[in-house]
């Protein structure tokens, strides 16, 4: 069952944005997902996304993992990333650590997608997600691609299911806003729940819009939104082999988004909100997550701030305390100090939900019931300041560490 759009205090949609049915696709797009027999669950596991416009603009971003999966390598090497018209995707098998045979399988998926959609190979990106180290059951995948091509339509529900693995709920956004006095639609589908780290996640994200925009500007705006969203989340500090974001603009609305225009500024804000919305849904899922944390760090340099933020967000002690609603700020102080090891003694201050609990390394007396109430909600914010904190800034959104997370990842292959 799909949850209502996450109403996070950390997501700011532009004024006047209208929420559309979650399964909507922007005008100019069609999608489908089918059951090809890859997943043991019997759920959809092969999907197609098609832009019907002959001259769309697109942008694509991939994992920074040095052990990138075959579909990532193929998409990077063989695709015209600014003029993509389609994506072929499977779940249930990551096609990672599969060597040259895995690359050949990814190329076969790409070629089949191009053939059934009547496109050039370089117009089709390929994505996979699932267990690392297994070869694709290629005959099943290719048959699934053919079936999906016959099922294309304007509803993204089956496509969304086809990209999911351990997701507890769908992660979709569909919104409309006014640009230049006319409506522009942005829709997106995402998957991800574990193996999530800053610089994306075990994550696939597909975004569609009917805006008309030049590829270079579209890539700039989407790239900025990716960094502000998927680049700022962590569930377990693990950087996946398969992370991919693909965004395509069909131009079907006829609304031109030009560089430097008010429309571009508003459109950029909309992209920021949509992708942060999806990123927080990934963190909210977190394979059993109960709460979302946000750590804001002010330090003497950007590098210091980033190191402290990651240390706090990925600390199993901090994450376990977040799950339990335990205001144990000593764990935050410890993680921050660990990130700065070797730099000498540093005055570190900590606040939880605006309540100062540690000032320059010394505890501040705060009534315990007040702290417990502060960390009992679904969203908890921490502020860490190193010294005067006037030289660098970083923020990360992170999930807690739950019993369910351990269970899922202890039994993932079995």
N, C-alpha and C positions, 0 to 999 in steps of 0.2 A: 504493500500500500504506500502510495506516495505521500510524504508529509507536506504540509503547507509550506509555502515559500518561507525559508528561514528568516525570521525578523530579527536579525542581529543588529545591535547598536553600532557595530563596526562596519556595516554596509550602508552606503549612502547612494541610493538611486537618485538620478536627477529629478527635479520636480516635474510632475505631470506624467510620469511613466505609468502605463497601464499594464497590468498583469494579464497574460493570455493563458488559455489552457496549457498545462505543462507539456503535453504531447504535441504541441503545435510545431510546425516547420515554417520558416520564413518563406514568403512567396518566391517561386522559382526553384524549389527543392522538393525532392522525393526521397523516401527511405524505406527500408524493410529489414526485418531480421527473421531468420528461419532456424529450425532445429536440424542440424546436419549430423548429430551424433558424436560430437567431440566431448561435450560435457556428460559426465555420468548422471547428472540430474535430469537430463532430457530436456532442458530448457534451451531457448534460442542461443545459438553460438556462432552464427555467421551473419554479418550484416553488410548492407550497401547503403551508401549515402551518395546522392546524385544532385548536382546543380545543372538545371536544364539550360541555363544561359550559355551561349557559345563563347562568350568572352568575359568570364568572371575575373575577379581579383581574388587572390588567396594568400595566405601566410601559414607557415608551418614551423614548429619548434620541437626539438627533440631532446632526449636525455643527454646529460653530460657524462654518463657512466662510460668508462673506457671499455667495458665488456658489452657494448650495445648489441641488441638483438638483431637478427637478420632483417626483419621488416624495417627497422630503423635505418640500417645500412642501405637497403635497397631504395627506400624513399629518398634518402639524402642524395644518392648517386644517380638515380634514374628518373627523378621527377622534376618537372618544371614547377618549382614550389610557389611561384607567383601566379601561376595560371592553372591550378588544380581544378578539376571538375567533379571528381569523385573520390571516395574512400571505400576500400574493401577491407573488412576487419573480421577477425575471429577472436573468440574467447575460449578459455579452457586449455590453451597451449600457447606459451610465450614465443615459441620458435626462437629461443635464445640458447647460446652455447651449443649450437647444432652445426657449426662449421659451414663449409661450402655447400653441402646438401641442403642445409637450412636456407641459405641464400637462394639456391635454386627453387626451393619450395615457395619462398616469398615472391620471387620473380614470376613463378607460375600463377600464384594468386593474382598478382598485378595484371598479368597478361589475360587471364580469364575475365577479370573485371572489365578490362578495356574492351575485350571482344563482345561480351554480352551487352555492354552499354553503348557500343559503337564509338568508342573514344580512342585517342592515341594513348599508348602505354604511359607516356610521360605525364598525362593528365590524371593518372590514378595513383593515389597514395595507398600504401598497405600498412596495416597495423595488426598486432597480435597481443594478447595478454593471457596470462595463466602461469602454469608451472614451467620453470626453467629446466632445460636439458632434454626435453622430449621432442621428437620429430612430429611434425604435423601429420595427421591422417589425410594426406593430400587428396585422394579420390573423394572422400567425404566433403572436404572443404570446397573443392571445385564444383561438386554437384550442388552444394549449398549456395554457392555464388549464382549459379544458373537459376535456382529456385527463387532466390531473393530478387533477382532481376525481373522475374515474372510477377512479383508481389509488390513492386514499388508503389507507394502512395504518399499522401500528405500527412500521415500520422506517424510520429516517431516512437510509438510505444514499443513495437517489436524490435526496432533498431536499438533502443535503449537497453532492453533486456539482453540483446545479443552481445553487448559490450561488457556486461557485468561478470564479476567472478564472486568474491566474498562480500560484495555490497549488501548491506541490510535493507537498503531502500534506493529507489531511483534518484538520480541527481540531475535535475533538469531545470532550465529557466526558459521562459518565453515571455517577452515583454515587447511593448510598442511605445514609441514616443514621437513627438512632433519635431521634425527638422525642416526648416524653411517652409513652415506652414503645412507640411504634408507628413503622413505617417510613415515611419520606418520601423521595421520589425527586426528583432534580434532573438534568435532561439539557440539553445545549446544543450548538449547531452554530455554527461561526464561519468566516468567510473573511477573508483579508487576508494580503498579503505585501509589498507596496510602497505608496508614497504613504502612509506611516505617520508620524504625528507625535503628540506629547502632545495630549490632548483628542481621542483616538481615532486612526483610521486609515482607509485605503481598506478599510473594514471593515463587514461585516454580522455581527451576532450575534443568535441567537434562543435564548432560554432558556425551558424548560418545567419546571414543578414541580406535584406533586399536593397541595402544602400548601394549607390554607385560611387566607387572610389578607386583611385589609382593604386596599383599593387604596392608601390613603394611606401605610400602613406599608410595603407592598410597594414602592412607589415610592421611599420613603426608603431602604430597605435596598439595593435594586438600584442606586439612584443613588450611594450611598456606595461600593458595590463597583465600579461603573463608574469612578469617579474614582480608586480605588486600583489599578486594573488597566489598562484601556484609556487612562485619562488619564495613565498613567505610562510609556508606551512610545514609541519612535521607531525607525524604520528609516531614513528619509531626511529627516525634518523637514518633510514636506509634508502639509498638512491637506486631506483629501479633501472633495469636494462631496457625497458620498452616505452618509457614516457613519450607521449606525443600529443601535441596540440595542433589541430588543423582548423583554420577559419577560412570561410569562403563567402564572398559578397557577390550576389547574383546581379545586382543593379536593377532588379525587376520593378522597384518603386519609382525609378527615374529621379530620385532625390540625389543630387550630386553633393558629395562631401569633399570639399576642396581644402587644401592645405592653408592654414592660417585663418579659416573662416569661423564664424560663431558655430556653424553646424559641426565643424570638425571638433571643436572644443566640447560641445554637448555630446557628440557621438563617442568621443574618447572617454568621457565620464560614464557613459552608459556601458561601454565595454569593461571599464574598470569594475563597475558594480556587478555586472553579470558574472565575470570570472572570479571575483572575490566571493560572491554568493556561492558559486560551485565549489571553490576551494574550501570554504568553511563547512559546506555539507560533507566534503571528504573527511575533514577533521572531526566533524560531529559524528560521523559513522565510526571511524577509527577502530573497526572490528571490535565493537562492544563498548565504545567510549560513552561516558556519562556526561562529561563536561568538556568545554573548550576553554583553554587558557590563552591569554595574550600577554606576552612579555615585551615590554618596552624598555630599551636600554639606552641610557645617555652616558657616554664615556669620553675619554680624552682624544680618541681617534675613531674613525669608522671601522677600522679593523678590530680594535678592542671591543667596540659595541657589538659587532657581528659575532665575535668569538664568545662573548658572554651570553648573548641571546641564544645561540645554538646550544651552549652548555646547559643553560636553564631548561630550554624546551625539550632537550633530549635526555635529561637526567631521569632515570627510572624512579629515583626517590621523590623528586618534585612531582612527577606524573602520578605516582601512587598516592601522594598526599592530595593532589587535585581530585583524583577519583573518589577518595574517602571524605572529601570536604574537610580536610585537616589543615588548619592554618599554620603549618609548621614552616615558618619562614626561614628557619635555620638551614633548611635544605637548599633554599634559593641562594642564601649567602654563601654556602659551601660551594655550590656549583659555579657561582660567579668568581669566587676566589680561585677555584681550580683552573678556570679558563685563563686566569691572569698569572698562573704560577711562573715563577722565575723573574717577575718584574718588581719584586720587592713588596713590602707591605703597602696596601692601598686602602684608603677610606671608602668603604662600600655602604651605600644606603639602600634600603628596601621598603617599598610600600605595597600594600595589598588593597585593591579597590579604593585607592586614595587615602588609606590609613597608614601612616608612617609607623613601621614596626622596628626599624633599625636605622640609626643615624650615624654615618661615618664609622661603622663597625661596632656600635654599641646599641644594645637593646633599648627600645622605647616602651615604657609601660603602657599597655593597652588592655582594656577589659577583655578577657577571653571570649565571653559570649558574643561580643560585638564582632570579633574576628571570625568566629564560627559562622555567624550569619552572613558575613561578607563573602565567604567562600562556598556558600550553600546553593547558589544559583547555577544556571546552565552555562553562564559565561563568567570567567574570573580574570581580572586584569592585574598584572604585577608590574611595578616600576622598579628598575634597578639603576642606581646612579653610581658611577665610579668617579671619585674625586668631585670636581666641579661639574663634570658632565657636559662641558660646553664645546667639545670638539668633534663628537661622532654620535650617530643615532642609528638604531636598528630596532626592528620589531619582528616578531614571529608569532604565528598562531599554532597552537599545538593541542593534541588530545591528551587525555589521561591514560593511565595504564590499568586495564581492567582484567578480571579473571577470564572474561570471554576472549580477549586478545591472546592470552597464553594458550587457551584451549584450541582456538582456531589454528594458530601457527604451530602447535605441537602435533596437530592431526592433519595438516594441509594436504599431504600426499597419501595419507592412509584412511 
